Amino acid sequence: MSGKYQSREERKKQQNNGKTKPKGKKTKQDTIKKVFLILVALGIVGILSGVAVFAYMVKDAPKLDESALKDPIPSEIYDKNGELITEVGSVNRDYVEYEEIPKLVENAFLATEDVRFYKHNGVDLIRLGGAVIANITDGFGSEGASTITQQVVKNSFLTPEKTISRKVQEAWLAYQLERKYTKHEIFEMYVNKIWMSENSHGVKTAAKIYFGKPLDQLELHEAALLAGMPQSPENYNPFKYPDRAEKRRNIVLSLMHQHGFISKEDMEQAQQVPVESTLVSEEKRNQDKNPHDSFVDQVIDEVEKKYGDDLNIFSDGLKIYTTLDKDAQTYVETMLNSNEIVQFPDEQFQAGITLLDTKTGEIRAIGGGRNQKVQRGFNFATDSKRQPGSTIKPILDYGPAIEYLKWGTYYPLEDKPMKYSDGTPVNNWNNTFLGTMSMRVALGMSRNIPAIQTLQAVGLPKAQAFAQELGIPLPEILESYAIGGLKKGVSSLQMAGAYSAFGNNGIYTEPYAVKEIELRDGTKIKTTPESKVVMKDYTAFMITDMLKSVVRDSYGTGRLAGVPGLQVAGKTGTTNYDDATARKFNIPDTAVPDAWFVGYTTNYTAAVWTGYENRNTYIPAGDNQKIAQKLFKNLMTEVSKDIETPDFPVPKTVQKVAIEKGTSKLASEFTPKDQIIYEYAVKGSEPKEVSKKYTKLDTPVSLNAKYDQTGNSIILSWDYPQENSEGVQFEVSVSINEGADQVLKTTTEKGLNIANPVAGGMYTFKVSALRDGQRSDPIVTTIVIPDKEKDKDKDEQGNNNEKDQNDNDTTTDEEPANTTPGTTQGENNTGTGSTQTPSTNTSGTLPSNGTNTRKQ
């Protein structure tokens, strides 16, 4: 067996003889092969290791979350005319679609940031190679190789730190981003994400901030400046560092020329433009900061309150159309933040103002306070809740009385000592009592006790419901609320809303600042609240007419708020301190913590609160308590100029009635004029009873006129019934020779002497009784004063006639003088007049030398 084996071995050797390679050559080839295999193995290991390292580095990379690519976009707020007011948002960014980006702007950014953007797939290997070399020679992080796609990834998902791991993640996500989105979409993301200093993002925002221009109006040098900023936005801020910004701009221009986007001539011309010559002025920048902040506060609050679960005003890029009147808002801000229009006592004195459209409830302007420094700070017009004082009386007292009890404006109320239902005494502000007065006067004089009486008559539940319908939140109600002692207080916005319903025929619209919201996809949401009828038109009108007396009539407390030529209705209001607070802070009795004026015309309603943020800082007695009225007057004058302001129309449900003062009865025909007031009543509920307080005054009696020849005077005397003589005066008038009547005197006496009458003159006297404006019928008497010269001539002529008759032998019997029944013929030689009772017929012929007395 072994032999056989040996033979095979031998045969094999023999077969291989001559074919075996030389030993040295075989060794060299084996070495090369081994090295190759080792290199391949190392390569495979390297690749596998690289893949493993890559996989390890990217395993913690964030997912390509589409929502993270959607940038927060601020919302735009427009005024009532559709003009942009401002923007609000978590970031200051005006979003621009790719189609809206001018080619000039795109080229500037491409030349500066990523000229091969449209040629790579997210990572530019050529640019990466250059950056690697630079990082090896100059240190890691010395030069970036990030493409625009990578910058989008970095700004959306990654931290700004410069590490290998972050760069690997950045490249990986950039590759994914390029697979999912188009180049145009990625470029759009980029120009909207970039930080541009001045608390802003995006190139469109930057164009507006730095140049005051829309993007499509930028010039070459301006586009280049913006394209150079993303490398280091703070260092290249042209407002802060114009020299650095200009150098960086010029580099961008040279890059644009280098890459063929612009000519050399265009580059050189643009490089010659000084940066500072094109920037927005500092004055304009200051004006644009937080414009109309108080009004914008209300806009934000409304959107969040109504749509907070569905819309985010700070990030959804909404277009919000509002009710703002920019001119009115600017005037309010000027009025509050200077002493040009109204003088304020000090810098701490505060005010809150709301201006509405009376008919629609649209907020035209809001004055949130004086000297406000903080954006979205405390708003004294909308956030402040202070006691309203007497401005609540139309809402809780007199409005409900007219609505539910149908009281007329004449309704009598007695201003007298009284107590609340629990026995607590009540006083007026000046601790006086004025007796019976009409509801109009009680409101005009702002008397507290009549107001409390009215609330008690209405009943607390009805008054509470009436106020709630007017937007005044009253979870509870006490009798003290009748004069403004509310526990939680109200804002000027709420008071303006309530009063506007009185000026709008009883129709209430909750005050609102937002009319419409437009979403980014063009969807529009109407936000105007619905109006509702909350009271009868007669209630609204009669409250309005009484509030006009507050401003117009001599007893009104709001006369300082009146505007010449305007029909203004309104109410003053002040609050007071409780005894403990007054003692603790040594506050005078005449000082107040709050002073209000709320009023309206047919066009506008304004509510003004004044006081101090710290309620224990008081407003002293005097002009400072009238500042609310002055603010109202100036504001209403300003917004009403150059427009027609009609008076409040009288509804068919009311009628005017003549009322006897101090009663709820109609004036009689004998009621003195000064005791008659003309007021309004609800039609069908007007008073039916006629007052019998006044009857026709008795006419004076026994009027006698006698001529005193010795003293050359007329002695006039009369009498009057003693039982009706209290308070009576007598008016004596005379007519000479049938001329016009002239009043001689008004007296309490029953006689009068008239000196030096004209000889031969005929004097007709009238005497009337007067009391409280009431006048009796007159009693009349006439006397002719003797003329001695004429009488002498007549006597001589008479003797001659008698002689002629004797000569003619003619005799005529003399007839007696004609006398009117009920009269007494006077004595011719003395001129004594006759007397007639008031019932005597006065017709007849007067005696030549006598008197005739008659009632007229």
C-alpha positions, 0 to 999 in steps of 0.5 A, a space after each residue: 500500500 505504501 508502495 502504491 502511494 509512493 508511486 502516485 507521489 512520484 508520478 505527481 512529481 514527475 507531472 509537475 516537473 517543469 511547471 513549478 515557478 521559480 521560488 523568488 518570483 512566487 514570493 513577490 506575487 504572493 506579497 502583492 496579493 496579500 497586500 491587495 487583499 488586506 487593503 480590500 479588507 481594510 477598505 471593506 472594514 473602513 466602509 463598514 466602519 464609516 457606515 457604522 459611524 455614520 449610522 451612529 452619528 445620524 441615529 440621534 438626528 431629528 426626524 424631518 418633521 414637516 411641521 418644524 419647516 413651517 415657520 411662525 408667521 406674524 399676523 398683520 393688523 389693518 385699520 378700518 380703511 384696510 391700511 396696515 397698522 402693525 404686525 404681531 407675532 412670536 417672531 417678526 417675520 413677513 412671509 414671502 412666497 418663492 414666486 414673489 421673490 425678485 430674481 435680483 434678490 435670489 441672485 444676490 443670495 445664491 452668489 453669496 451663500 450657495 452658487 451651485 444650489 441648483 446643481 447639487 443634491 443638498 451637499 456640495 462635494 466640491 465646496 465640501 472639499 475646499 472647506 475640509 482643506 481649510 479646516 485642516 490648515 486653519 482649524 475645524 470650523 474655520 470655513 463652512 461648506 453648508 449649502 442653502 439646503 443645509 442651512 434650512 436644516 440647521 435653522 429648522 432642526 439642529 443646534 448652531 454648534 460646530 461639531 462633526 456629529 452635527 455636520 453629519 446630521 446636517 448633510 443627512 437631513 439635507 439629502 432627505 430634504 432635497 428628496 422631499 421638496 423642490 429647489 424652489 420650495 427649499 429656497 423659499 424656506 431659506 429666505 424666510 428663516 434667516 435671522 436678520 437682526 432687529 428682532 426679525 426673520 426673513 428677507 421681506 421683513 428686513 427690506 421693510 425694516 432697513 429700507 422701508 420698501 417692499 421686496 420687489 422695489 429693492 435696488 441692487 445695492 440694497 439686495 446685496 446688503 441684505 444678502 450679506 447679513 446672514 453670515 453675521 446679522 448683528 455685526 452687519 446690522 447697518 443701523 449699528 455698524 454701517 461701515 461693516 455693513 458697507 464692506 460686506 455689501 461690496 463683497 457680495 457685489 463682487 461675488 455677484 459679478 464674479 459669478 456672472 449675475 451682474 456686470 462690472 459696471 453695475 457692481 462698481 456703481 452699486 459699491 459707490 452708494 453710501 449705506 447710510 443714505 438709503 436706510 430708514 431714518 431713526 425718527 421713522 423707526 421710532 414711529 414704527 415701534 409698537 404703533 397704537 399698542 393699546 388698541 392692538 392689545 384689544 385685537 389680540 385679546 379678542 382673537 385669543 378669546 374667540 378663536 384661541 383653540 383654532 388660531 394663533 395670532 402670533 404664528 399663523 400669519 393672519 390678516 386681521 381687519 379692525 375698526 381702528 380710526 388711526 386719526 382718532 387713535 393718534 389724537 387720543 395718544 397725543 392727548 394722554 401723553 402730553 400736556 398740549 391738549 389737557 393739563 395733567 397734575 403729574 406724570 403718575 395721573 392716569 386715564 383710560 379712554 374708549 371711543 366707539 361708533 354709537 351705532 355699530 359698537 366698533 371701537 375707534 380708539 383706545 387710550 390705555 394709559 399715560 406714559 406707558 413704557 412696556 409693550 402690552 402693559 396694563 391697559 387702563 381702558 380695558 383691564 382696569 376695573 374701577 367703581 363707576 360712581 354715578 355713571 351707573 345711575 342710568 344703567 341700574 336706576 333710571 333706565 330700568 324705572 322707565 323700562 319696567 315702570 314706565 316712569 316719565 322724565 317728570 316723575 317726582 322723587 323726594 330728596 330727603 333723609 333715608 336709609 337702606 333696607 337694612 337700616 343703614 343711613 344714606 346721604 348725598 355727597 354734600 349731606 344736604 337734602 333738596 326736597 321734591 324734584 323730577 327724575 330729570 333734575 335728580 339725574 342732572 344734579 346727580 343726587 344719590 337718594 333719589 337714585 336709591 329710591 328708584 332702584 328700590 322701586 324697580 327691584 334688584 333682580 330687574 335692575 341686575 338683568 337690565 345691566 347685564 343686557 348692557 354688558 355690565 357683569 353683575 353676578 350679584 347686586 346690592 342697594 349700594 350699587 345704585 350709586 356706583 359702589 360695585 364690588 368688582 368695578 367696570 372698565 371704560 370699554 364696558 361703560 362705553 358699550 352700555 351707554 352706546 345702547 342708549 344712543 342707538 335706540 336701545 340696540 346693544 352691540 358688544 364693543 369689538 375691534 376685529 371685523 374680519 380674519 383672513 387665513 393664509 389660504 384666503 379663507 375669511 372669517 366674519 367676526 362682527 358680533 350680532 346686535 340685539 334690542 335690550 330696551 324699548 326705544 322710549 327708554 333709550 330716548 328718555 334716558 338720552 334726553 335727561 342726560 342731555 340736561 346733565 351737559 346742557 342745563 344750569 344744574 347739570 354736573 357735566 356742563 364742562 363736557 359740552 361741545 358747542 353745536 353738538 347734541 351731547 348726552 352724558 354723565 359724570 361720576 366720582 367715587 369716594 373712600 370708606 371711613 377707614 381708608 380715609 383715616 388710614 391715609 389721611 384723605 380729605 372728605 372732598 378727595 376722590 379715587 375715581 372721576 368719570 365721564 361717559 357720554 355720546 352723540 348719535 355718531 360717537 360714544 366715549 367713556 373716560 376714567 381718570 385717577 391713579 393706579 394706586 387707588 389710595 392716591 387721591 384726586 383732590 377737590 378742584 379742576 383735577 376732578 374735571 379732567 375726565 370731562 375735558 378729555 371727553 370734550 376735546 376728543 368729541 370735538 376732534 372726531 366730530 369736526 367736518 361731519 354731520 351729527 344729527 340730534 337724537 330722533 324722538 320715537 313715536 312711543 313717547 309724547 311731550 307733556 306739560 307737567 306741574 312742578 313737583 307732581 306727576 300731574 298735568 298742569 292746569 290752565 291756571 298753573 303759573 308758567 314758572 311752575 310748568 315743566 315740559 317733559 316726556 312720557 311713554 305714550 299711553 302711560 302719560 298722566 291723565 289727572 290735571 293738577 288742582 293746586 292752582 285755581 284762577 286768581 281772584 280779581 281785585 275789587 273796589 278800584 277807585 281813582 280820585 283826583 286830588 286837586 290840592 296835591 295835583 295827584 291821582 289817588 288810586 285804591 282797591 281791595 282784595 279778598 283777605 282769604 286769598 291774599 297770601 303771597 299776592 302782589 298787584 301789578 298796576 298799569 296805565 294808559 293815557 288818552 287811550 295809548 299803550 298800557 304802561 306798567 307803573 308798579 308791582 306792589 303788595 300795597 292796595 293803593 298808589 299815588 300818581 303825581 302831576 297828572 296832565 290837565 285834561 288827560 284821560 287816565 285808564 288804570 288796570 290792576 291785576 293780582 299776581 302770585 307764583 307766575 299766575 295772573 288774574 283778570 284785571 280790574 279797570 277804571 278811567 279818570 279824566 283830569 279837570 282842565 280849568 282853562 277849558 272849563 272857564 271857556 265853556 262857562 263863558 260860552 254857556 252864559 252867552 248861549 243862555 242869553 241868546 235863548 232868553 232872547 229867543 224865549 226858548 226853554 228845554 228841560 235838562 235830562 239827567 246824566 246817562 249812568 251804567 247800571 251798577 256804577 256811581 256817577 262821579 262828582 264833576 268838580 273833584 274828578 272822583 271815579 265810579 267803581 264797578 264790580 267784576 261782574 258789571 257790564 262795562 259798556 256805556 258812555 263815560 261822563 264828561 267829568 266822571 269815571 267809569 270802572 270795568 273788569 277786563 
